[in-house]
Amino acid sequence: MKTETMENKVNLLESLLESTIEYGKSSAELAKLKALHKTSDIASSSLPHLVVYVVVIFFVLFISLGLALLLGTILENVFYGFFIIGAFYGITGLLMHFFMLKWMKRKFGDFIVKQLFK
């Protein structure tokens, strides 16, 4: 009789251990799937922005080249036009660095956090 109850307890413990191991594996798999879902969600929401940024960069590039050539023609030296456009972008970059860096970092950080907890 004691042997039967002891065997039942052993079987019960083995069953409990197997269930615990299976639960651990399932929890790990669920965590992987959740991480994959969040990563794909962030990537898919960032991709359209990236495409728009690339188009805007090409637009600004070609407008800048055209303006530089136009200014160079007006000033009778092509280099002057490129120097003026380069100086404009340099000053704009410095102003953005000194006055807008924290704002841009906060906006980007907020976007990432919003996507993670969506």
C-alpha positions in Angstrom: 0.0 0.0 0.0 2.8 2.4 0.9 4.5 1.5 -2.3 1.5 2.4 -4.4 1.0 5.8 -2.7 4.7 6.4 -3.1 4.5 5.6 -6.8 1.5 7.8 -7.1 3.4 10.7 -5.5 6.4 10.0 -7.8 4.2 10.0 -10.9 2.4 13.1 -9.7 5.8 14.9 -9.2 7.0 13.7 -12.6 3.8 15.0 -14.2 4.2 18.3 -12.4 7.8 18.6 -13.5 6.9 17.8 -17.1 4.1 20.4 -17.0 6.5 23.0 -15.5 9.1 22.3 -18.2 6.5 22.6 -20.9 5.2 25.8 -19.4 8.7 27.3 -19.4 9.2 26.4 -23.1 5.8 27.8 -24.0 6.6 31.0 -22.1 9.9 31.4 -23.8 8.3 30.8 -27.2 5.6 33.4 -26.4 8.3 36.0 -25.4 10.1 35.3 -28.7 6.9 35.8 -30.7 6.0 39.0 -28.9 9.5 40.4 -29.5 9.3 39.5 -33.2 5.9 41.2 -33.4 7.2 44.4 -31.8 10.3 44.4 -34.0 8.2 43.9 -37.2 5.7 46.5 -36.1 8.5 49.1 -35.5 10.1 48.3 -38.8 6.9 48.4 -40.8 5.9 51.8 -39.3 9.4 53.2 -39.9 9.7 52.1 -43.5 7.2 54.5 -45.0 8.9 57.4 -43.2 12.2 56.2 -44.6 10.9 56.2 -48.1 9.6 59.8 -47.7 12.9 60.9 -46.2 14.8 59.5 -49.2 12.5 61.2 -51.7 12.9 64.5 -49.7 16.7 64.1 -49.6 16.8 63.7 -53.4 14.5 66.7 -53.9 16.7 68.9 -51.7 19.8 67.6 -53.4 18.7 68.4 -56.9 17.2 71.8 -55.9 20.5 72.6 -54.1 22.5 71.6 -57.2 20.2 73.8 -59.4 20.4 76.8 -57.1 24.2 76.4 -56.8 24.6 76.4 -60.6 22.1 79.3 -60.9 24.0 81.4 -58.3 27.3 80.4 -59.9 26.0 81.6 -63.3 24.8 84.9 -61.8 28.1 85.5 -59.9 30.0 84.4 -63.0 31.9 81.7 -61.1 30.2 78.3 -60.5 32.3 77.7 -57.3 30.7 80.7 -55.6 27.3 79.2 -56.0 28.3 75.9 -54.4 30.1 77.8 -51.6 27.0 79.9 -50.8 24.7 76.8 -50.8 27.3 74.9 -48.7 27.5 77.8 -46.2 23.7 77.9 -46.0 23.5 74.2 -45.1 26.4 74.5 -42.7 24.7 77.4 -40.8 21.4 75.5 -40.9 23.1 72.4 -39.5 24.8 74.3 -36.7 21.5 76.0 -35.7 19.7 72.7 -35.7 22.5 71.2 -33.6 22.5 73.9 -31.0 18.8 74.6 -30.8 16.9 71.5 -31.9 19.0 68.5 -30.9 17.2 67.9 -27.6 13.8 68.3 -29.3 14.7 65.8 -32.1 16.1 63.3 -29.6 12.9 63.5 -27.6 10.6 63.2 -30.6 12.6 60.1 -31.8 12.6 58.6 -28.3 8.9 59.2 -27.9 8.2 57.5 -31.3 10.2 54.4 -30.3 8.5 54.1 -26.9 5.1 54.6 -28.4 5.8 51.8 -30.9 7.1 49.5 -28.2 4.0 49.9 -26.0 1.5 50.0 -28.8 
